[in-house]
Amino acid sequence: MLEADEAHLIGPAPAAESYLRGDVLIEVARRSGAEAIHPGYGFLSERAEFARAVESAGLVFVGPSPETIAAMGDKAEARRRMAEAGVPIVPGSSDAVADGAAARRAAEALGFPVLLKAAAGGGGKGMRVARDPDEVERAFEAAEREARGAFGDGRIYLERFVERPRHIEIQVFGDAHGNVVHLGERECSVQRRHQKLIEEAPSPVLSAQEREAMGSAAVRAAAAVEYRGAGTVEFLYRDGEFYFLEMNTRLQVEHPVTELVTGLDLVDLQLRVASGEPLGFTQKDVCLKGHAIECRITSENPYGGFLPSTGTISHLEIPGGPGVRWDGGIQRGHEVTLHYDPLLAKLIVYGADRSQAIARMARALDELLVVGVDTSAPYLRTVMDEPDFARGDLSIQYVADHAALLERAPSDRELAAIALAGALLEEEHREHHRTPRIAGSDHNGMSPWRASGWPWRK
Ligand code: MV4
């Protein structure tokens, strides 16, 4: 609203009465003379019926066709189509299993552990791990109930359970002329309960050959559904093997890291492609340079189970400097409520290599100041110093595996108390030793100006 030329009220704060009212959105688009609707990355962005309604109203939907969205929305159907297109999938049942006994037979044929998944699902709903035949039958009942409740569709299929994988996804782009390219990968392993916390590009593990193999598999996946616009093909990766997970038929929250390493503006490209322009470049024109990291700044208390935090932003200091980008939706005075997703902003950094990017992120997180709500920032800051993260030793279990980082760091007041105690101790020490402090001396060897180790003081 602050940067928009026009604003039209859709409805009150609850999403069901505003952001999810496709009919009202289309009516407002008509009334305002808009020619296209960009669906963003939440709410209606992956609803085939909405894309169809936009097209029926004579407007352009900035995204793939309703048929493509529907094909990828059904996870079992997507799996079948991907296997046909030669995209590696996790070994599993190709169809939904009818009951607990059928699930048991399928699991015994596959080998344990297995993962039961909802065909209509996504986002982990209706998923259950089973490590033996009896557990499969129990897990089937629970998964079916949960899937029916969440999606109104209780169909369940099985896959081999891949333990401690990485989540690596490929950005793809297609145009209306049959061209499809990939823009490299993003590593999104640092997540909690299916919410990503940190994303980066490139992945710290992929070799150039692996990137090429995964990238061309993603291009085959997209081409198989005549993909148009921005899309993401998600893979599980472990020990050099990768498996198709699902395809997201929208622009994703973490797209900035891809923009920074490719030099492309993905939203600009979406609009060009939606207006019928060809991509204008080919795969060999895409080159990756440097390293980018994104931290999601959310209004959640990392030291209280990531419980959402609400309040008014009374003070805000946004980091800056070379290689620092802030994609934020907050300002001083804004009220943070429970109506929407807790994402306040994305802090993104670019560096020549991964270690420079980490150092810049650490410095930027130190500069960031959000007063009024708790945020994920202090937790993210500790991750930047954590040795496994620094080595790029990641998996989707990273947050759970480093539970010590979820213990509260000392507050500013506590740090002040610690500093005061230190100063008092030092004072006491001085009283005993009485070394005179003379202006212009080296401050008893404590001056940073006299520190050793700087290369220009050799
Ligand atoms: C898996 C898996 C392990 N093995 N499939 C989670 C949600 C949905 N996108 C698929 N998911 C998974 N599928 C097999 N065969 C582990 C997950 C998974 C996961 C995947 C990506 C990112 C975060 C995750 C967190 C928990 C589980």
Boltz pocket constraint, residues with backbone or C-beta under 6 A from the ligand:
constraints:
  - pocket:
      binder: B
      contacts: [[A, 90], [A, 115], [A, 122], [A, 123], [A, 124], [A, 125], [A, 159], [A, 160], [A, 161], [A, 162], [A, 163], [A, 165], [A, 167], [A, 188], [A, 191], [A, 194], [A, 236], [A, 245], [A, 246], [A, 396]]
      max_distance: 6.0
